[in-house]
Amino acid sequence: MIALAAGPKPPGPKFGQPVAPNLNVRQICPNCRIDPPNIIEEYSKGDLVCGDCGTILGDRIVDTRSESSADLCGQTFAGDENGDDPSRVGDAGNPLLGSNHLDTVISHKDGRTGIARDLNRAMARANGLSNGINAKTNTATLSAVFSRIGEKCDSMLLPRNVRERAQHVYKIVDEQKAVRGKNDAAVDAACIVYACRDAGAHRTFGEVCRALRVPKKELGQVFTIVKSTVQRAGGSRGAMESVHGSTNAQDSAEALLGRYSDYLDLGNAVFNVSKHIAGEAVAKSAIDGRSPVSIAAGVLYFTCLLMGRQTTAKDIAKVATVSESTTKLICKMVANKLDEVIRPEWKEEYAEGYGSLASLGRVSDASTKNSRAGTPSRAANGETKPAANGSGNAAVNVTPAPIANDDVKA
């Protein structure tokens, strides 16, 4: 016979419902097996130790308590000094925002009583008085602009140093009040372009315009203002005086060649050859006065013809955002100095491509001479001599017959 415990039964689950499992996890020392256990957490070593027998139950535990920000260098933890528990929260400090970068933000959710609006107006008025007559942009606005620039740099896959340089450029321009009234998107794009050139991460105007959706004409105007402003500020304070937003044609073309080769999946061989050709062409003054974008597109097309690749000028022009005629024109200009821009061993290695480029250069020279053949020359007495035609004979100027006065209508 089974003896039943006296007293009321514990409440059980309702009919048809499963019994819920006990999910409480209890850790008991396997040696002494004392219940309740006396487990001590040693945060200095990261161990769980049984207080009765000294058995180490766990190592490398994570301290989930808040960390003090009073001594960042010494890593002073909570409970070490004065028994307080300060917490370190928020992002790291930005030196561009100054030491006093904590602002008060008043919520607009006041139950439609109008108190929040009055408080915001009073705070704005107080900030204006504290900043003086020439009120600077407050910290909250600068922080929002820096966040916006950071998001745009992240969308363009730009490194961290470019983002920080762009924020620094905006800080300088804002202090000089050079872009008041300009479009915010154009100002952000101009600061990013300047930072890219200053950091060596080359991005063209077309790429920035497509990524940030800014008109190219407006971006060019704002960039000119930003560049001159930072140059003046850098000359007076010695800040950011390495490049000043300028660009070297050879360095920019080489940087663009690498990216265009990756976009078109041409490989390292084409990039190395085109890099050598671009440097020689710029050094030989074969393409003076051309933009780095046009140089990169034309030299890349020249290299594809030399190495026998199937990439067309239309494909390269689409990637480089230049016209197809400009790409072919740069290629012809480089082909005029074919033997000077390529290595001697490439003549035999790429014989077929070398022949086609040599014929292209001869055709280009012939067309240039024919275009100049029709230009009239002047004699010593100042009279214009008739130009010779293609057959070598002098061109005859036909003078129209004079019109009688009777035939002229009033």
C-alpha positions as CSV (number, residue, x, y, z in Angstrom):
1,M,0.0,0.0,0.0
2,I,1.4,3.4,-1.0
3,A,1.3,6.1,1.6
4,L,0.1,9.5,0.4
5,A,1.5,12.8,1.7
6,A,-0.8,14.8,3.9
7,G,-2.1,18.2,3.0
8,P,-3.5,19.7,-0.2
9,K,-2.0,18.7,-3.5
10,P,0.0,21.2,-5.5
11,P,-2.0,22.7,-8.4
12,G,-1.5,20.8,-11.6
13,P,-1.9,21.8,-15.2
14,K,-5.4,22.0,-16.6
15,F,-6.8,19.1,-18.6
16,G,-5.3,18.9,-22.1
17,Q,-2.4,21.2,-21.4
18,P,1.3,19.8,-21.4
19,V,3.4,20.2,-18.3
20,A,5.9,23.1,-18.8
21,P,9.5,22.1,-18.3
22,N,11.7,23.7,-15.6
23,L,14.2,25.9,-17.5
24,N,16.1,27.2,-14.5
25,V,19.8,26.4,-14.8
26,R,21.5,25.7,-11.5
27,Q,25.2,25.2,-11.3
28,I,26.4,22.9,-8.4
29,C,30.0,22.1,-7.6
30,P,30.6,18.5,-8.8
31,N,33.0,17.9,-5.9
32,C,31.2,19.0,-2.7
33,R,27.7,19.0,-4.2
34,I,26.4,21.5,-1.6
35,D,23.0,22.9,-2.3
36,P,22.5,25.8,-2.4
37,P,26.0,26.3,-3.9
38,N,28.4,29.0,-2.8
39,I,29.9,30.2,-6.1
40,I,32.1,33.2,-6.3
41,E,32.8,35.3,-9.4
42,E,36.3,36.6,-9.6
43,Y,36.1,39.3,-12.3
44,S,39.8,40.2,-12.0
45,K,40.7,36.8,-13.3
46,G,37.5,35.8,-15.1
47,D,36.9,32.7,-13.1
48,L,33.9,31.0,-11.3
49,V,35.2,29.4,-8.1
50,C,33.4,27.3,-5.5
51,G,33.6,29.1,-2.2
52,D,33.5,25.8,-0.2
53,C,36.1,23.6,-1.8
54,G,37.9,26.0,-4.2
55,T,37.1,24.2,-7.4
56,I,37.3,26.4,-10.5
57,L,34.0,25.9,-12.3
58,G,34.5,28.2,-15.2
59,D,37.1,30.5,-16.8
60,R,37.1,33.5,-19.1
61,I,33.7,34.7,-18.1
62,V,32.5,38.0,-19.5
63,D,31.9,40.9,-17.1
64,T,28.4,42.3,-17.9
65,R,28.6,45.1,-15.4
66,S,29.0,48.7,-16.5
67,E,32.5,50.1,-17.0
68,S,33.7,53.4,-15.5
69,S,34.6,56.2,-17.9
70,A,36.5,58.1,-15.2
71,D,39.9,56.5,-16.1
72,L,40.0,55.2,-19.7
73,C,43.7,54.7,-19.8
74,G,43.8,52.7,-16.5
75,Q,40.5,50.9,-17.2
76,T,39.0,51.5,-13.8
77,F,36.0,49.2,-13.4
78,A,32.9,49.7,-11.4
79,G,33.3,49.1,-7.7
80,D,37.0,49.8,-7.6
81,E,36.7,53.5,-6.5
82,N,34.1,54.9,-4.1
83,G,31.7,52.1,-4.9
84,D,29.8,54.0,-7.6
85,D,28.6,52.5,-10.8
86,P,29.1,55.0,-13.7
87,S,28.3,53.8,-17.2
88,R,30.1,54.7,-20.4
89,V,27.6,55.1,-23.2
90,G,27.4,56.7,-26.6
91,D,29.8,57.1,-29.4
92,A,33.5,58.1,-29.1
93,G,34.2,61.8,-28.8
94,N,34.7,63.7,-32.1
95,P,37.5,66.3,-31.9
96,L,35.9,68.3,-34.6
97,L,32.9,69.0,-32.3
98,G,35.1,70.5,-29.6
99,S,35.2,69.6,-25.9
100,N,31.6,70.7,-25.2
101,H,29.9,68.4,-27.6
102,L,26.9,67.5,-25.4
103,D,23.7,69.3,-26.4
104,T,20.2,69.3,-24.9
105,V,17.5,67.9,-27.2
106,I,13.9,68.7,-26.3
107,S,11.2,66.3,-27.5
108,H,8.2,67.6,-29.4
109,K,5.9,65.1,-27.7
110,D,4.2,67.4,-25.2
111,G,0.6,66.4,-25.6
112,R,0.0,69.4,-28.0
113,T,0.4,71.9,-25.2
114,G,3.0,74.0,-27.0
115,I,5.5,73.7,-24.1
116,A,8.1,71.9,-26.3
117,R,7.9,74.6,-29.0
118,D,8.5,77.4,-26.4
119,L,11.4,75.5,-24.9
120,N,13.0,74.9,-28.3
121,R,12.7,78.6,-29.1
122,A,14.2,79.6,-25.8
123,M,17.1,77.2,-26.3
124,A,17.8,78.4,-29.8
125,R,17.8,82.0,-28.5
126,A,20.1,81.1,-25.7
127,N,22.5,79.3,-28.1
128,G,22.5,82.4,-30.3
129,L,23.4,84.7,-27.5
130,S,26.1,82.4,-26.2
131,N,27.7,82.2,-29.6
132,G,27.7,86.0,-30.1
133,I,26.7,88.0,-33.1
134,N,28.5,85.8,-35.6
135,A,26.7,82.7,-34.4
136,K,28.4,79.4,-35.4
137,T,26.7,76.3,-36.4
138,N,25.7,74.5,-33.2
139,T,27.0,71.1,-32.2
140,A,23.8,69.3,-32.9
141,T,23.7,70.5,-36.5
142,L,27.3,69.7,-37.1
143,S,26.8,66.2,-35.7
144,A,23.9,65.7,-38.0
145,V,26.0,66.9,-41.0
146,F,28.9,64.6,-40.0
147,S,26.5,61.7,-39.8
148,R,25.1,62.5,-43.3
149,I,28.6,62.7,-44.8
150,G,29.5,59.4,-43.1
151,E,26.4,57.7,-44.6
152,K,27.3,59.0,-48.1
153,C,30.9,57.9,-47.8
154,D,29.7,54.4,-46.7
155,S,27.4,54.2,-49.7
156,M,30.4,54.9,-52.0
157,L,32.5,52.4,-50.1
158,L,35.1,55.0,-49.1
159,P,37.6,54.3,-46.3
160,R,37.5,55.9,-42.9
161,N,40.2,58.4,-43.5
162,V,38.2,59.9,-46.5
163,R,35.2,60.3,-44.2
164,E,37.2,62.0,-41.5
165,R,38.9,64.3,-44.1
166,A,35.5,65.2,-45.6
167,Q,34.1,66.1,-42.2
168,H,37.2,68.2,-41.5
169,V,36.8,70.0,-44.9
170,Y,33.1,70.8,-44.1
171,K,34.2,72.2,-40.7
172,I,36.7,74.5,-42.3
173,V,34.2,75.7,-44.9
174,D,31.5,76.2,-42.4
175,E,33.7,78.3,-40.2
176,Q,34.6,80.5,-43.1
177,K,30.9,80.8,-44.1
178,A,31.8,80.2,-47.7
179,V,28.9,78.0,-48.7
180,R,26.0,79.8,-47.1
181,G,22.9,79.4,-49.2
182,K,24.3,76.5,-51.3
183,N,22.6,73.2,-51.7
184,D,23.5,70.8,-48.8
185,A,23.9,67.8,-51.1
186,A,26.3,69.7,-53.4
187,V,28.3,70.9,-50.4
188,D,28.6,67.4,-49.0
189,A,29.6,66.0,-52.5
190,A,32.2,68.7,-52.9
191,C,33.7,68.0,-49.5
192,I,33.8,64.3,-50.4
193,V,35.5,64.9,-53.7
194,Y,38.1,67.1,-52.1
195,A,38.7,64.5,-49.4
196,C,39.1,61.8,-52.0
197,R,41.7,63.7,-53.9
198,D,43.5,64.7,-50.7
199,A,43.6,61.0,-49.5
200,G,44.5,59.5,-52.9
201,A,41.2,57.7,-53.3
202,H,40.3,59.0,-56.7
203,R,36.7,59.4,-57.6
204,T,35.5,61.3,-60.7
205,F,32.9,64.0,-60.7
206,G,30.6,61.7,-62.7
207,E,30.8,58.9,-60.2
208,V,30.1,61.2,-57.3
209,C,27.2,62.8,-59.2
210,R,25.6,59.4,-59.9
211,A,26.1,58.1,-56.4
212,L,24.8,61.3,-54.6
213,R,22.4,62.5,-57.3
214,V,23.9,66.0,-57.6
215,P,24.0,68.0,-60.9
216,K,27.6,68.1,-62.2
217,K,27.5,71.8,-63.0
218,E,26.4,72.7,-59.4
219,L,29.0,70.3,-58.0
220,G,31.8,72.0,-60.0
221,Q,30.8,75.4,-58.8
222,V,30.7,74.4,-55.1
223,F,33.9,72.4,-55.4
224,T,35.7,75.5,-56.7
225,I,34.5,77.5,-53.6
226,V,35.5,74.7,-51.3
227,K,38.9,74.2,-52.8
228,S,39.8,77.9,-52.6
229,T,38.5,78.2,-49.1
230,V,40.5,75.3,-47.7
231,Q,43.6,76.5,-49.5
232,R,43.3,79.9,-47.8
233,A,42.6,78.3,-44.4
234,G,45.4,75.8,-44.9
235,G,47.9,78.6,-45.8
236,S,47.1,80.5,-42.7
237,R,46.9,77.6,-40.3
238,G,49.0,75.0,-42.0
239,A,46.1,72.5,-42.1
240,M,45.6,70.0,-45.0
241,E,48.3,71.5,-47.1
242,S,49.4,68.2,-48.8
243,V,47.4,68.2,-51.9
244,H,44.7,70.9,-51.5
245,G,42.3,69.0,-53.7
246,S,44.5,69.1,-56.8
247,T,45.2,66.1,-58.9
248,N,48.1,64.8,-60.9
249,A,47.2,63.6,-64.3
250,Q,49.5,60.5,-64.3
251,D,48.6,59.4,-60.7
252,S,44.9,59.9,-61.3
253,A,44.9,58.1,-64.6
254,E,46.8,55.1,-63.1
255,A,44.3,55.0,-60.2
256,L,41.3,55.1,-62.6
257,L,42.9,52.5,-64.9
258,G,42.9,50.0,-62.0
259,R,39.2,50.6,-61.3
260,Y,38.2,50.5,-64.9
261,S,40.1,47.3,-65.4
262,D,38.3,45.7,-62.5
263,Y,34.9,46.9,-63.8
264,L,35.5,45.4,-67.2
265,D,37.2,42.3,-65.8
266,L,40.3,42.7,-67.9
267,G,42.8,41.3,-65.5
268,N,46.2,42.4,-64.1
269,A,48.1,42.0,-67.4
270,V,46.0,44.7,-69.1
271,F,46.3,46.9,-66.1
272,N,50.1,46.7,-65.9
273,V,50.5,47.4,-69.6
274,S,48.1,50.3,-69.6
275,K,49.8,51.7,-66.5
276,H,53.1,51.8,-68.3
277,I,51.6,53.3,-71.4
278,A,49.8,56.0,-69.5
279,G,53.0,57.0,-67.7
280,E,55.0,57.2,-70.9
281,A,52.3,59.0,-72.8
282,V,52.0,61.7,-70.1
283,A,55.8,62.0,-69.9
284,K,56.1,62.3,-73.7
285,S,53.4,65.1,-73.8
286,A,51.4,63.0,-76.3
287,I,48.1,63.8,-74.6
288,D,48.6,67.3,-73.0
289,G,45.6,69.1,-71.8
290,R,43.4,66.1,-71.4
291,S,41.5,65.1,-68.2
292,P,42.6,62.0,-66.3
293,V,39.3,60.3,-67.1
294,S,39.8,60.7,-70.8
295,I,43.4,59.6,-70.6
296,A,42.4,56.5,-68.7
297,A,39.7,55.6,-71.1
298,G,41.8,56.2,-74.2
299,V,44.9,54.4,-72.9
300,L,42.8,51.4,-71.8
301,Y,41.3,51.2,-75.3
302,F,44.8,51.5,-76.8
303,T,46.0,48.6,-74.6
304,C,43.0,46.4,-75.6
305,L,43.9,46.9,-79.2
306,L,47.5,46.2,-78.6
307,M,46.8,43.0,-76.6
308,G,44.0,41.8,-78.9
309,R,41.2,42.0,-76.4
310,Q,37.6,42.1,-77.6
311,T,36.6,45.1,-75.4
312,T,35.2,47.9,-77.5
313,A,35.5,51.6,-77.2
314,K,31.8,51.8,-76.4
315,D,32.1,49.5,-73.4
316,I,35.1,51.5,-72.0
317,A,33.4,54.9,-72.6
318,K,30.3,53.7,-70.8
319,V,32.3,52.7,-67.7
320,A,34.4,55.9,-67.8
321,T,31.4,58.1,-68.5
322,V,33.1,59.8,-71.5
323,S,32.0,59.9,-75.1
324,E,33.1,57.1,-77.5
325,S,34.7,59.7,-79.9
326,T,36.9,61.1,-77.1
327,T,38.1,57.5,-76.2
328,K,39.1,56.9,-79.9
329,L,40.7,60.3,-80.2
330,I,43.0,59.7,-77.2
331,C,43.8,56.3,-78.6
332,K,44.9,57.9,-81.9
333,M,46.9,60.5,-80.1
334,V,48.8,57.8,-78.3
335,A,49.2,55.7,-81.5
336,N,51.0,58.6,-83.1
337,K,53.9,58.0,-80.7
338,L,53.5,54.2,-80.7
339,D,57.2,53.3,-80.5
340,E,57.9,55.7,-77.7
341,V,55.2,54.6,-75.3
342,I,55.5,50.8,-75.5
343,R,58.4,48.5,-74.7
344,P,60.5,47.0,-77.5
345,E,59.6,43.4,-76.6
346,W,55.9,44.1,-77.0
347,K,56.4,44.6,-80.8
348,E,57.1,40.9,-81.2
349,E,54.8,39.7,-78.4
350,Y,51.8,41.6,-79.7
351,A,52.7,41.7,-83.4
352,E,49.1,41.8,-84.7
353,G,48.0,44.5,-82.3
354,Y,51.2,46.5,-83.0
355,G,50.5,46.4,-86.7
356,S,46.9,47.7,-86.3
357,L,48.0,50.5,-84.0
358,A,50.8,51.5,-86.4
359,S,48.4,51.7,-89.3
360,L,46.0,53.7,-87.1
361,G,48.8,56.2,-86.3
362,R,49.7,56.6,-90.0
363,V,46.1,57.2,-90.9
364,S,45.9,59.8,-88.1
365,D,49.0,61.6,-89.4
366,A,47.7,61.5,-93.0
367,S,44.4,62.9,-92.0
368,T,46.1,65.7,-90.0
369,K,48.2,66.7,-93.0
370,N,45.2,66.6,-95.4
371,S,43.2,68.8,-93.0
372,R,46.0,71.4,-93.0
373,A,46.5,71.2,-96.8
374,G,43.6,73.5,-97.5
375,T,44.8,76.3,-95.3
376,P,45.7,79.3,-97.5
377,S,49.2,80.8,-97.0
378,R,50.2,84.4,-97.1
379,A,52.9,85.9,-99.3
380,A,55.5,88.4,-98.3
381,N,53.4,91.3,-99.5
382,G,50.5,90.2,-97.4
383,E,48.4,88.8,-100.3
384,T,46.7,85.4,-99.8
385,K,48.0,82.6,-102.0
386,P,45.6,80.0,-103.3
387,A,46.0,76.7,-101.5
388,A,46.9,73.6,-103.5
389,N,44.4,70.8,-103.9
390,G,45.1,67.1,-103.5
391,S,46.3,66.7,-107.1
392,G,49.0,69.4,-106.7
393,N,47.3,72.0,-108.9
394,A,46.5,75.4,-107.5
395,A,43.0,75.9,-106.5
396,V,41.1,78.4,-108.7
397,N,39.0,81.1,-107.0
398,V,35.9,81.8,-109.0
399,T,34.8,85.5,-108.6
400,P,31.1,86.1,-109.1
401,A,30.1,88.6,-111.9
402,P,29.2,92.1,-110.6
403,I,25.5,92.9,-110.4
404,A,24.1,95.8,-112.3
405,N,22.6,98.6,-110.4
406,D,19.3,98.2,-112.2
407,D,19.0,94.6,-110.8
408,V,19.3,95.6,-107.2
409,K,16.0,95.9,-105.5
410,A,15.3,98.7,-103.0
